[in-house]
Amino acid sequence: MKEALKNIFRPKLLDTFREGYSRQKLTADVMSGIIVGIVALPLAIAFGIASGVTPEKGLITAVIAGFIISLLGGSRTQIGGPTGAFIVIVYGIVQQFGTSGLVVATIMAGVMLVAMGLLKFGAIIRFIPYPVVVGFTSGIALTIFATQINDLLGLGIADVPADFIDKWAVYGRNIVNFNPWAFGIGAATIAIIVLMPRLSKKVPGSLVAIVLMTLVVWLLKRFTDLGAGIETIGDRFALGAMSISAEAPKVDFNMIRTLLPAAFTIAMLGAIESLLSATVADGATGDRHNSNTELIAQGVANVVTPFFGGIPATGAIARTMTNINNGGRSPVAGLVHAVVLLLIMLFLGGLTRHIPMSCLAGVLVVVAYNMSEWRQFRSLARGERAGAAVLGATFLLTVIFDLTIAIEIGLLLAAVLFLKRISDVSTVSRFGREVAGAEFVEGSVDTDKLVLPDGVEVYEIEGPFFFGVAGKFDEVMKNIGEKPRVRIVRMRKVPFVDSTGAHNLAGLVRRSQKDGITVLLSGVNDGVRETLRRTGIEELVGAENVLPHIDAAVARAGELLNA
């Protein structure tokens, strides 16, 4: 048991120190951690506010969750914290259930993530269809953009509706309150972030934009009347000295039951984004992450952080790549990043009250653009129809309805289309005169064609024999002319049989035996034969009538005919 758990949960931090950790590596990690901590500062504040909570909750999440994810995670370079993917779902939970509901939902999601890791679901998460991922990611990006219009244009709307369509209707009615100075601050922020990489890729554009725009607005407010209409964090939130303190949430069964779908969505988003981020990091560093360990670390972070007032967290691709690009190569960089944020929060947190809301809106507009994946969206939309349908459905459901519904229906639609595709390529054929012989069988008289004796017919199943193909089998069976004495079911190209396929096969055997027809099974692989054994079909047919290939089956049929 202990050895099995060790294989599932093995933090990369342990491997870092066991492999030898030099002073040179420490210096590189510390420098990278400081830079990433500075980059994460404005994002943590912006994500906290956009999620419908206070800015310090975003910082608390970046500190505590970021530290835990680096301490226990399965990736050397992953940086954890609040991300844009959670904004929509968190905002909806806060609006409907308040912060207490968010705390409960986040803890539940954390427990789910830990369970996913312990059950080795890390590899399974990677099989979520790409159109589903792009669909809800693009939908989240558009929704984030929509939530920032109020602050970006300085409309001053006190209560913005959560619904996407209602939100734009309210914006339209309040467009007369447009504040050109607030918009100028937001537009300048976007321009600085976009242009900064041309000047220096080491210095984060979002930080430069926030420092400059905060200074501009402070000067406008202090020396002119022009800054009076530009809202800052301090104007909207009563910020005191920032601190971290633990508080147990109030939980009841009804709340747990109600929040279960939202918690599942948080867990799925956290799992998908963290493993995508870790995979991207592997491609940049040549390392290989442990997906199950990463899920457990993400789960622990989301269980612990809410007790201190935090919001959901996951691996952040942008911060992770910033870490890699600045020389971070071990979890130590992530730990340093969390400590840097903690020091800023404790000693410089008061300065955040001067940050303009339109500036944060500009930061989030850039985040939304980077999340939109519009090039991939366009490519998938122009691709094959099934993928485009899944993409469109997931995108529209995310934007217009709810992210939880979007993920559930997107995955369901993708699964249905996949099963239809498998069903389309799976065939059931009937042969009454001759059939292709077995390949690579020593002693075969004619490997191209086998002439079937009178009274023998062959049914060949190609592809998985599951509930989607069972109907085809029944259709072929209805078109039977004169009844044979021996019926061979050739299964050389059947990789697996599900319960519906086994049920149909058992029904065929019973009906055939009732009509005096002997059923032979040919070319059954080991996995399928185990299924036949467990479902009682092998016993029903008789072990002597389960043959390794068609040549043996035809020979057995000849024996039965001559008996």
C-alpha positions as CSV (number, residue, x, y, z in Angstrom):
1,M,0.0,0.0,0.0
2,K,2.8,2.4,1.0
3,E,4.7,1.6,-2.2
4,A,1.6,2.0,-4.4
5,L,0.9,5.5,-2.8
6,K,4.6,6.4,-3.4
7,N,4.2,5.7,-7.1
8,I,1.1,7.9,-7.3
9,F,2.2,10.8,-5.0
10,R,5.9,11.8,-5.4
11,P,6.4,15.6,-5.2
12,K,9.1,16.9,-7.6
13,L,10.6,19.0,-4.8
14,L,12.0,15.7,-3.3
15,D,13.6,14.7,-6.5
16,T,15.1,18.2,-6.9
17,F,17.1,17.9,-3.6
18,R,17.9,14.2,-4.1
19,E,19.5,14.9,-7.5
20,G,21.7,17.6,-6.0
21,Y,20.8,21.2,-5.7
22,S,23.6,23.6,-6.4
23,R,24.0,27.3,-5.4
24,Q,23.8,28.2,-9.0
25,K,20.4,26.5,-9.4
26,L,19.2,28.2,-6.2
27,T,20.2,31.6,-7.5
28,A,18.4,31.1,-10.8
29,D,15.3,29.9,-9.0
30,V,15.3,32.7,-6.5
31,M,15.6,35.4,-9.3
32,S,12.9,33.7,-11.3
33,G,10.6,33.4,-8.3
34,I,11.0,37.2,-7.5
35,I,10.1,38.1,-11.1
36,V,7.1,35.7,-11.2
37,G,5.9,37.0,-7.9
38,I,5.9,40.6,-9.3
39,V,4.1,39.4,-12.4
40,A,1.5,37.5,-10.4
41,L,0.7,40.6,-8.2
42,P,-1.6,42.5,-10.6
43,L,-3.1,39.3,-12.0
44,A,-4.0,38.0,-8.5
45,I,-5.7,41.3,-7.7
46,A,-7.5,41.5,-11.0
47,F,-8.7,37.9,-10.9
48,G,-10.0,38.4,-7.3
49,I,-12.0,41.5,-8.2
50,A,-13.3,40.0,-11.5
51,S,-14.4,36.9,-9.6
52,G,-16.7,39.0,-7.4
53,V,-14.6,38.9,-4.3
54,T,-12.1,41.4,-2.7
55,P,-8.6,41.9,-4.1
56,E,-6.9,40.5,-1.0
57,K,-8.7,37.1,-1.6
58,G,-6.9,36.9,-5.0
59,L,-3.6,37.6,-3.3
60,I,-4.3,35.1,-0.5
61,T,-5.0,32.5,-3.1
62,A,-1.8,33.2,-5.0
63,V,0.3,33.0,-1.8
64,I,-1.2,29.9,-0.1
65,A,-2.2,27.9,-3.2
66,G,0.9,28.9,-5.0
67,F,3.1,27.7,-2.1
68,I,1.2,24.3,-1.7
69,I,1.2,23.6,-5.5
70,S,5.0,24.1,-5.7
71,L,5.6,22.2,-2.5
72,L,3.6,19.1,-3.3
73,G,3.2,19.3,-7.1
74,G,4.3,16.8,-9.8
75,S,5.8,19.5,-12.1
76,R,9.2,21.2,-11.5
77,T,8.2,24.5,-13.0
78,Q,4.4,24.8,-12.4
79,I,3.2,28.1,-10.9
80,G,-0.2,27.9,-9.2
81,G,-2.7,30.5,-8.3
82,P,-6.0,32.1,-9.3
83,T,-6.6,32.1,-13.1
84,G,-9.0,33.6,-15.6
85,A,-10.6,30.2,-16.2
86,F,-12.3,30.3,-12.8
87,I,-13.7,33.9,-13.1
88,V,-17.0,32.9,-14.6
89,I,-17.8,30.0,-12.3
90,V,-16.6,31.8,-9.2
91,Y,-18.6,34.9,-10.0
92,G,-21.7,32.9,-10.5
93,I,-21.3,31.0,-7.2
94,V,-20.7,34.2,-5.3
95,Q,-23.7,35.9,-6.8
96,Q,-26.0,32.9,-6.0
97,F,-24.6,31.5,-2.8
98,G,-22.2,34.2,-1.4
99,T,-18.7,33.7,-0.3
100,S,-19.6,30.9,2.1
101,G,-21.0,28.9,-0.8
102,L,-17.7,29.5,-2.7
103,V,-15.7,28.2,0.2
104,V,-17.7,25.0,0.4
105,A,-17.6,24.5,-3.4
106,T,-13.9,25.0,-3.5
107,I,-13.2,22.6,-0.7
108,M,-15.4,20.0,-2.4
109,A,-13.6,20.5,-5.7
110,G,-10.3,20.1,-3.8
111,V,-11.5,16.7,-2.4
112,M,-12.5,15.6,-5.9
113,L,-9.1,16.6,-7.3
114,V,-7.3,14.6,-4.6
115,A,-9.6,11.6,-5.4
116,M,-8.8,12.0,-9.1
117,G,-5.1,11.8,-8.4
118,L,-5.3,8.8,-6.0
119,L,-7.5,7.0,-8.6
120,K,-4.8,7.7,-11.3
121,F,-7.1,9.8,-13.4
122,G,-4.2,12.1,-14.5
123,A,-3.8,10.3,-17.8
124,I,-7.6,10.1,-18.5
125,I,-8.0,13.9,-18.2
126,R,-5.8,14.3,-21.3
127,F,-8.4,12.5,-23.4
128,I,-11.0,15.3,-23.1
129,P,-11.7,16.3,-26.7
130,Y,-9.8,19.3,-27.9
131,P,-12.9,21.0,-29.3
132,V,-14.5,20.9,-25.8
133,V,-11.4,22.5,-24.3
134,V,-11.1,25.2,-26.9
135,G,-14.9,25.8,-26.8
136,F,-15.2,26.5,-23.1
137,T,-11.8,28.3,-23.0
138,S,-12.9,30.7,-25.8
139,G,-16.3,31.1,-24.1
140,I,-14.7,32.0,-20.8
141,A,-12.5,34.5,-22.6
142,L,-15.5,36.2,-24.2
143,T,-17.3,36.2,-20.9
144,I,-14.3,37.8,-19.1
145,F,-14.1,40.5,-21.7
146,A,-17.8,41.2,-21.2
147,T,-17.4,41.5,-17.5
148,Q,-14.7,44.2,-17.9
149,I,-16.7,46.6,-20.2
150,N,-18.2,48.5,-17.2
151,D,-14.8,49.4,-15.7
152,L,-13.0,49.7,-19.1
153,L,-15.5,52.4,-20.3
154,G,-16.1,53.9,-16.8
155,L,-19.8,53.4,-17.0
156,G,-20.2,53.3,-13.2
157,I,-22.8,50.6,-13.1
158,A,-23.2,49.5,-9.4
159,D,-24.8,46.1,-10.1
160,V,-23.9,44.4,-13.4
161,P,-26.1,41.3,-14.2
162,A,-24.4,38.0,-14.3
163,D,-26.2,36.9,-17.5
164,F,-24.3,37.6,-20.7
165,I,-27.1,39.0,-22.8
166,D,-28.6,41.0,-19.9
167,K,-25.1,42.4,-19.2
168,W,-24.8,43.9,-22.7
169,A,-28.4,45.3,-22.5
170,V,-27.4,47.2,-19.3
171,Y,-24.2,48.4,-21.0
172,G,-26.2,49.7,-23.9
173,R,-28.6,51.6,-21.6
174,N,-25.7,53.2,-19.6
175,I,-23.4,54.0,-22.5
176,V,-24.3,57.7,-22.0
177,N,-22.2,57.5,-18.8
178,F,-19.0,56.7,-20.8
179,N,-15.9,58.2,-19.1
180,P,-13.2,59.0,-21.7
181,W,-10.5,59.4,-19.0
182,A,-11.2,55.9,-17.6
183,F,-11.3,54.5,-21.1
184,G,-8.0,56.2,-21.8
185,I,-6.4,54.6,-18.8
186,G,-7.6,51.2,-19.9
187,A,-6.6,51.7,-23.5
188,A,-3.1,52.9,-22.4
189,T,-2.8,49.8,-20.2
190,I,-3.6,47.5,-23.1
191,A,-1.1,49.3,-25.3
192,I,1.7,49.1,-22.7
193,I,1.1,45.3,-22.2
194,V,1.1,44.7,-26.0
195,L,4.1,46.8,-26.8
196,M,6.3,46.0,-23.7
197,P,7.7,42.7,-25.1
198,R,9.3,44.7,-27.9
199,L,11.3,46.7,-25.4
200,S,12.0,44.0,-22.9
201,K,10.8,40.4,-22.4
202,K,12.1,40.3,-18.9
203,V,10.0,43.1,-17.5
204,P,6.2,42.2,-17.3
205,G,4.1,44.6,-19.2
206,S,1.1,44.3,-16.8
207,L,3.3,45.5,-13.9
208,V,4.7,48.4,-15.9
209,A,1.2,49.4,-17.0
210,I,-0.2,49.2,-13.4
211,V,2.6,51.3,-11.9
212,L,2.5,54.0,-14.6
213,M,-1.3,54.2,-14.8
214,T,-1.6,54.2,-11.0
215,L,0.9,57.1,-10.9
216,V,-0.9,59.0,-13.6
217,V,-4.3,58.7,-11.9
218,W,-2.8,59.6,-8.5
219,L,-1.4,62.8,-10.0
220,L,-4.7,63.6,-11.8
221,K,-6.7,63.1,-8.6
222,R,-4.2,65.1,-6.5
223,F,-3.6,68.1,-8.8
224,T,-6.6,68.3,-11.1
225,D,-10.3,67.6,-11.2
226,L,-9.9,65.2,-14.2
227,G,-9.3,62.2,-12.1
228,A,-12.4,62.5,-10.0
229,G,-14.4,60.2,-12.2
230,I,-11.7,57.5,-12.4
231,E,-12.6,54.8,-9.9
232,T,-9.8,53.0,-8.0
233,I,-9.7,49.8,-5.9
234,G,-9.8,52.0,-2.8
235,D,-13.0,53.7,-4.0
236,R,-14.8,50.4,-4.4
237,F,-13.3,48.3,-1.6
238,A,-12.6,49.3,2.0
239,L,-9.0,48.0,2.2
240,G,-7.2,47.9,5.5
241,A,-4.0,46.1,6.5
242,M,-4.0,42.9,4.6
243,S,-3.6,39.7,6.7
244,I,-4.2,36.0,6.5
245,S,-6.3,34.3,9.1
246,A,-8.1,30.9,9.2
247,E,-11.9,30.5,9.5
248,A,-13.9,27.3,9.3
249,P,-16.9,27.5,6.9
250,K,-20.5,26.6,7.9
251,V,-21.5,23.5,6.0
252,D,-24.8,21.6,5.7
253,F,-25.9,18.8,3.6
254,N,-28.3,20.8,1.5
255,M,-25.5,23.2,0.6
256,I,-23.3,20.4,-0.4
257,R,-25.9,18.8,-2.6
258,T,-26.7,22.1,-4.3
259,L,-23.1,23.1,-4.9
260,L,-22.0,19.6,-6.2
261,P,-22.3,20.5,-9.9
262,A,-20.4,23.7,-9.4
263,A,-17.7,21.9,-7.4
264,F,-17.4,19.3,-10.2
265,T,-16.9,22.1,-12.7
266,I,-14.2,23.7,-10.6
267,A,-12.5,20.4,-10.2
268,M,-12.6,19.6,-14.0
269,L,-11.4,23.1,-14.9
270,G,-8.6,22.8,-12.3
271,A,-7.5,19.4,-13.6
272,I,-7.6,20.3,-17.2
273,E,-5.8,23.7,-16.9
274,S,-3.1,22.4,-14.5
275,L,-2.3,19.4,-16.6
276,L,-2.3,21.5,-19.8
277,S,0.0,23.9,-18.2
278,A,2.3,21.1,-16.9
279,T,2.4,19.6,-20.4
280,V,3.3,22.9,-22.0
281,A,6.1,23.3,-19.4
282,D,7.4,19.8,-20.2
283,G,7.7,20.8,-23.8
284,A,9.7,23.9,-22.9
285,T,12.1,22.2,-20.5
286,G,12.3,18.6,-21.6
287,D,11.1,17.4,-18.2
288,R,8.2,15.0,-17.5
289,H,5.6,15.8,-14.9
290,N,3.7,13.4,-12.7
291,S,0.0,14.1,-13.5
292,N,-1.4,12.2,-10.6
293,T,0.9,13.9,-8.1
294,E,-0.1,17.3,-9.7
295,L,-3.8,16.6,-9.3
296,I,-3.3,15.7,-5.6
297,A,-1.3,18.9,-5.0
298,Q,-4.0,21.0,-6.8
299,G,-6.6,19.3,-4.6
300,V,-4.8,19.9,-1.3
301,A,-4.3,23.6,-2.3
302,N,-8.0,24.0,-3.0
303,V,-8.9,22.3,0.2
304,V,-6.6,24.4,2.4
305,T,-6.9,27.8,0.7
306,P,-10.6,28.5,1.3
307,F,-10.1,28.2,5.1
308,F,-8.0,31.4,4.8
309,G,-10.4,33.2,2.5
310,G,-9.0,32.2,-0.9
311,I,-10.7,31.2,-4.1
312,P,-10.1,28.3,-6.5
313,A,-6.6,27.9,-7.9
314,T,-4.9,25.9,-10.5
315,G,-1.7,25.8,-12.6
316,A,-1.3,29.1,-14.6
317,I,0.2,28.7,-18.0
318,A,1.4,32.4,-18.4
319,R,3.1,32.5,-15.0
320,T,4.6,29.0,-15.5
321,M,6.1,30.1,-18.8
322,T,7.4,33.3,-17.2
323,N,9.1,31.2,-14.6
324,I,10.7,29.0,-17.3
325,N,11.8,31.9,-19.4
326,N,13.5,33.5,-16.4
327,G,15.5,30.5,-15.5
328,G,13.3,28.7,-13.0
329,R,13.9,24.9,-13.1
330,S,12.7,23.6,-9.8
331,P,9.7,24.0,-7.4
332,V,11.9,26.3,-5.3
333,A,11.1,29.1,-7.8
334,G,7.4,28.6,-7.1
335,L,7.9,28.7,-3.3
336,V,9.9,32.0,-3.7
337,H,7.1,33.5,-5.8
338,A,4.6,32.8,-3.0
339,V,6.9,34.3,-0.4
340,V,7.5,37.4,-2.5
341,L,3.7,37.9,-2.9
342,L,3.3,37.4,0.9
343,L,5.8,40.1,1.7
344,I,4.2,42.5,-0.8
345,M,0.8,41.8,0.6
346,L,1.9,42.4,4.2
347,F,4.1,45.5,3.7
348,L,2.9,47.1,0.5
349,G,-0.7,46.0,0.4
350,G,-2.0,49.5,1.2
351,L,-0.6,50.9,-2.1
352,T,-3.0,48.7,-4.1
353,R,-5.9,51.0,-3.1
354,H,-4.6,53.5,-5.7
355,I,-4.8,51.1,-8.7
356,P,-7.4,52.3,-11.2
357,M,-10.2,49.8,-11.9
358,S,-10.0,50.6,-15.6
359,C,-6.3,49.7,-15.5
360,L,-7.2,46.3,-14.1
361,A,-9.9,46.0,-16.7
362,G,-7.3,46.6,-19.4
363,V,-5.1,43.8,-17.9
364,L,-8.0,41.4,-18.0
365,V,-8.9,42.3,-21.6
366,V,-5.4,41.2,-22.6
367,V,-5.8,38.0,-20.5
368,A,-9.1,37.3,-22.2
369,Y,-7.6,37.8,-25.7
370,N,-4.7,35.4,-24.8
371,M,-7.2,32.9,-23.5
372,S,-9.5,33.1,-26.5
373,E,-7.4,30.8,-28.7
374,W,-9.2,32.4,-31.7
375,R,-6.8,30.9,-34.2
376,Q,-7.4,27.3,-32.9
377,F,-11.1,28.2,-32.7
378,R,-11.2,29.3,-36.4
379,S,-9.2,26.2,-37.5
380,L,-11.6,23.8,-35.6
381,A,-14.7,25.6,-36.9
382,R,-13.4,25.1,-40.5
383,G,-12.6,21.4,-39.8
384,E,-14.7,18.3,-39.8
385,R,-18.4,18.8,-38.9
386,A,-18.5,16.7,-35.7
387,G,-15.6,18.7,-34.1
388,A,-17.1,22.0,-35.2
389,A,-20.5,21.0,-33.7
390,V,-18.9,20.2,-30.3
391,L,-16.9,23.4,-30.4
392,G,-19.9,25.6,-31.3
393,A,-22.2,23.9,-28.7
394,T,-19.6,24.2,-25.9
395,F,-18.8,27.8,-26.8
396,L,-22.4,29.0,-27.0
397,L,-23.5,27.2,-23.8
398,T,-20.5,28.7,-21.9
399,V,-21.3,32.2,-23.0
400,I,-25.1,32.2,-23.0
401,F,-26.0,29.7,-20.2
402,D,-23.6,28.2,-17.7
403,L,-20.1,26.8,-17.7
404,T,-21.2,23.8,-15.8
405,I,-23.8,22.9,-18.4
406,A,-21.3,23.7,-21.2
407,I,-18.7,21.2,-19.9
408,E,-21.3,18.5,-19.2
409,I,-23.1,18.8,-22.5
410,G,-19.9,19.3,-24.5
411,L,-18.4,16.1,-23.1
412,L,-21.7,14.3,-23.7
413,L,-22.0,15.5,-27.2
414,A,-18.3,14.6,-27.9
415,A,-18.9,11.1,-26.5
416,V,-22.0,10.6,-28.6
417,L,-20.3,11.7,-31.8
418,F,-17.3,9.5,-31.0
419,L,-19.5,6.5,-30.5
420,K,-21.4,7.2,-33.7
421,R,-18.1,7.4,-35.6
422,I,-16.9,4.1,-34.1
423,S,-20.3,2.6,-34.9
424,D,-20.0,3.8,-38.5
425,V,-16.7,2.1,-39.0
426,S,-17.8,-1.1,-37.3
427,T,-19.4,-3.6,-39.7
428,V,-21.2,-6.9,-39.5
429,S,-21.0,-9.1,-42.7
430,R,-22.6,-12.4,-43.7
431,F,-20.9,-15.0,-45.9
432,G,-22.6,-18.1,-47.2
433,R,-20.3,-19.5,-49.9
434,E,-16.7,-18.5,-49.3
435,V,-14.8,-16.4,-46.8
436,A,-11.2,-15.1,-46.6
437,G,-8.9,-17.5,-44.9
438,A,-6.8,-17.0,-41.8
439,E,-3.6,-15.1,-42.2
440,F,-0.2,-16.5,-41.2
441,V,-1.6,-19.9,-40.2
442,E,0.7,-22.8,-40.9
443,G,-0.9,-25.6,-42.8
444,S,-3.7,-23.5,-44.3
445,V,-4.7,-24.9,-47.7
446,D,-5.9,-21.6,-49.2
447,T,-5.1,-18.4,-47.3
448,D,-7.0,-16.3,-49.8
449,K,-10.4,-17.9,-49.8
450,L,-12.0,-20.8,-47.9
451,V,-15.0,-22.5,-49.6
452,L,-17.7,-23.1,-47.0
453,P,-19.5,-26.5,-46.9
454,D,-23.2,-26.5,-47.5
455,G,-25.0,-25.8,-44.2
456,V,-22.4,-23.4,-42.9
457,E,-22.6,-19.6,-42.8
458,V,-20.2,-17.1,-41.4
459,Y,-20.9,-13.7,-39.7
460,E,-17.9,-11.5,-39.4
461,I,-17.8,-8.6,-36.9
462,E,-15.2,-5.9,-37.6
463,G,-14.6,-3.3,-34.9
464,P,-15.7,-3.0,-31.3
465,F,-18.9,-5.0,-30.5
466,F,-20.7,-2.6,-28.3
467,F,-24.2,-1.2,-27.9
468,G,-23.8,1.1,-30.9
469,V,-23.1,-1.9,-33.2
470,A,-25.5,-4.4,-31.6
471,G,-28.3,-3.1,-33.7
472,K,-26.4,-3.8,-36.9
473,F,-25.9,-7.4,-35.8
474,D,-29.6,-7.8,-35.3
475,E,-30.4,-6.3,-38.7
476,V,-28.1,-8.7,-40.5
477,M,-29.6,-11.6,-38.5
478,K,-33.1,-10.7,-39.8
479,N,-32.1,-11.2,-43.4
480,I,-31.5,-14.9,-43.1
481,G,-32.8,-17.2,-45.8
482,E,-32.6,-21.0,-45.3
483,K,-31.3,-21.9,-41.8
484,P,-27.8,-23.4,-41.7
485,R,-26.7,-26.2,-39.5
486,V,-23.5,-24.4,-38.3
487,R,-23.2,-20.7,-37.7
488,I,-19.6,-19.3,-37.3
489,V,-19.2,-15.8,-35.7
490,R,-15.8,-14.5,-36.8
491,M,-14.4,-12.1,-34.3
492,R,-10.7,-11.7,-35.3
493,K,-11.2,-7.9,-35.6
494,V,-13.1,-7.3,-32.4
495,P,-10.9,-5.6,-29.8
496,F,-13.6,-5.6,-27.1
497,V,-17.2,-6.6,-26.3
498,D,-19.4,-4.6,-23.9
499,S,-22.4,-5.8,-21.9
500,T,-24.9,-5.0,-24.7
501,G,-22.7,-6.8,-27.3
502,A,-22.4,-9.8,-25.0
503,H,-26.2,-9.8,-24.4
504,N,-26.9,-9.8,-28.1
505,L,-24.3,-12.6,-28.7
506,A,-25.8,-14.7,-26.0
507,G,-29.3,-14.2,-27.5
508,L,-28.0,-15.3,-30.9
509,V,-26.5,-18.5,-29.4
510,R,-29.7,-19.3,-27.5
511,R,-32.0,-18.7,-30.6
512,S,-29.6,-20.7,-32.8
513,Q,-29.5,-23.7,-30.4
514,K,-33.3,-23.6,-30.1
515,D,-33.4,-24.0,-33.9
516,G,-30.8,-26.8,-33.8
517,I,-28.0,-24.6,-35.1
518,T,-24.5,-24.9,-33.6
519,V,-22.6,-21.7,-33.0
520,L,-18.8,-21.5,-33.4
521,L,-16.7,-18.5,-32.4
522,S,-13.6,-17.8,-34.4
523,G,-10.5,-15.6,-33.8
524,V,-11.4,-14.5,-30.3
525,N,-8.6,-12.5,-28.6
526,D,-7.7,-13.1,-25.0
527,G,-9.5,-9.9,-23.7
528,V,-12.7,-10.8,-25.5
529,R,-12.5,-14.4,-24.4
530,E,-12.2,-13.3,-20.8
531,T,-15.4,-11.2,-21.3
532,L,-17.2,-14.2,-22.8
533,R,-16.0,-16.4,-19.9
534,R,-17.3,-13.9,-17.3
535,T,-20.7,-13.5,-19.0
536,G,-21.2,-17.2,-19.4
537,I,-21.2,-17.2,-23.2
538,E,-18.2,-19.5,-23.4
539,E,-20.0,-22.1,-21.3
540,L,-23.1,-21.6,-23.4
541,V,-21.3,-22.2,-26.7
542,G,-18.9,-24.8,-25.3
543,A,-15.2,-24.3,-24.9
544,E,-14.5,-26.7,-27.8
545,N,-16.5,-24.4,-30.1
546,V,-14.3,-21.4,-29.5
547,L,-11.6,-21.7,-32.2
548,P,-8.4,-19.7,-32.7
549,H,-9.0,-18.8,-36.4
550,I,-11.4,-19.4,-39.3
551,D,-9.5,-22.4,-40.7
552,A,-10.0,-24.3,-37.5
553,A,-13.6,-23.1,-37.3
554,V,-14.4,-24.4,-40.8
555,A,-12.7,-27.7,-40.0
556,R,-14.8,-28.0,-36.8
557,A,-17.9,-27.2,-38.8
558,G,-17.0,-30.1,-41.2
559,E,-16.7,-32.5,-38.2
560,L,-20.1,-31.4,-36.9
561,L,-21.8,-31.8,-40.3
562,N,-20.3,-35.3,-40.7
563,A,-21.1,-36.4,-37.2
